[in-house]
Amino acid sequence: QVQLVESGGGLVQSGGSLRLSCVISGRTMCGSAMAWFRRAPGKEREFVSYILWNSNTSYADSVKARFTLSRDNAEKAVYLQMNSLEPEDTAVYYCALGRFNSFKKYDRSPDYEFWGQGTQVTVSS
């Protein structure tokens, strides 16, 4: 059974930093894309960032230059370093794993087969 467990969320003041972790069990990360999505109160889930099997990354414009995504295949984990946090970053953050498929763009929820339960990030002004 594949499980993704997120951690590292919490309450932080505007301008602060948090590091989210996502640990995978039940399958290898190799050959898979890993991503973070978020859902703010009253809004739909949105793409934050992904990292491919070759460590290529992509970020939403709203987080570019503030967030950094990395992966450790040996530890079966991905890490989202979030700096210069803003109240608009307040959301539940979800980790996701997507199997390789040449037709996927990996910036959409349907491209991911496995999801974590989410971790709350709250940024106060």
C-alpha positions in Angstrom: 0.0 0.0 0.0 1.4 3.3 -1.1 1.4 6.0 1.6 2.6 9.6 1.5 3.0 11.3 4.8 3.5 15.1 5.0 4.9 17.0 7.9 6.4 20.4 8.8 3.4 22.5 8.6 2.5 25.1 11.2 1.9 28.7 12.1 4.5 31.3 11.0 4.6 35.0 10.7 4.7 36.8 7.4 8.2 36.7 6.0 9.1 33.5 7.9 10.0 30.1 6.6 8.9 26.5 6.8 10.2 23.3 5.4 7.6 20.7 4.5 8.6 17.0 4.2 6.8 14.2 2.4 7.9 10.6 3.0 6.8 7.8 0.7 6.3 4.2 1.7 5.1 1.2 -0.2 6.9 2.0 -3.5 10.0 3.5 -4.9 10.2 7.1 -5.9 12.5 6.3 -8.8 10.9 7.2 -12.2 8.1 9.1 -10.6 7.3 12.8 -10.4 6.6 14.3 -7.0 4.6 17.4 -6.4 3.0 19.8 -3.9 -0.4 21.2 -4.3 -2.3 23.4 -1.9 -5.9 24.3 -1.1 -6.6 27.6 0.5 -9.9 28.2 2.4 -12.7 28.6 -0.1 -10.5 27.9 -3.1 -9.8 25.0 -5.4 -6.6 23.0 -5.0 -3.8 24.5 -7.0 -0.4 23.4 -8.2 2.6 24.6 -6.3 5.7 22.7 -7.6 6.8 19.5 -9.0 10.1 17.7 -9.3 10.7 15.0 -11.9 12.8 11.8 -11.8 15.7 13.8 -13.3 15.4 16.5 -10.7 14.0 19.0 -13.1 11.6 21.3 -11.2 8.7 23.6 -12.0 7.0 26.2 -9.8 3.8 28.2 -9.8 4.4 31.8 -10.6 3.1 32.8 -7.1 5.9 30.8 -5.3 8.7 31.1 -7.8 12.0 32.4 -6.2 10.5 31.8 -2.7 10.0 28.0 -2.7 12.5 25.3 -3.4 11.6 21.7 -4.0 14.1 18.9 -3.6 14.1 15.1 -3.5 16.1 12.3 -1.9 15.4 9.0 -3.7 17.4 7.0 -1.1 15.3 8.4 1.7 12.1 8.3 -0.4 11.3 11.8 0.5 10.8 15.3 -0.9 11.2 18.6 0.8 9.6 21.9 0.1 11.6 24.8 1.5 9.3 27.8 1.8 10.8 31.2 2.4 9.3 34.7 2.6 6.0 33.3 3.4 2.9 35.5 2.9 -0.6 35.3 4.3 -1.7 34.3 0.8 0.3 31.1 1.2 -2.0 29.9 4.0 -3.5 26.6 2.8 -3.4 22.9 3.3 -0.4 21.5 1.4 -0.6 18.1 -0.2 2.2 15.9 -1.4 1.5 13.8 -4.5 3.3 11.1 -6.5 2.7 10.6 -10.2 3.9 7.6 -12.3 5.7 8.3 -15.5 3.6 9.0 -18.6 4.9 10.9 -21.6 1.6 12.6 -22.0 1.5 14.1 -18.6 2.5 17.7 -17.9 2.6 17.2 -14.1 1.2 20.5 -13.1 -2.4 19.2 -12.8 -4.0 17.1 -10.1 -5.1 14.3 -12.5 -1.5 13.6 -13.3 -0.9 12.2 -9.8 -2.1 8.8 -8.6 -1.1 8.9 -4.9 -1.8 11.7 -2.4 -1.0 12.5 1.2 -3.5 13.7 3.8 -2.1 17.2 3.8 -0.4 19.5 6.3 -1.7 22.9 7.4 0.4 26.0 6.8 -0.9 29.2 8.3 0.9 32.5 7.7 -0.1 35.4 10.0 0.2 39.0 8.9 
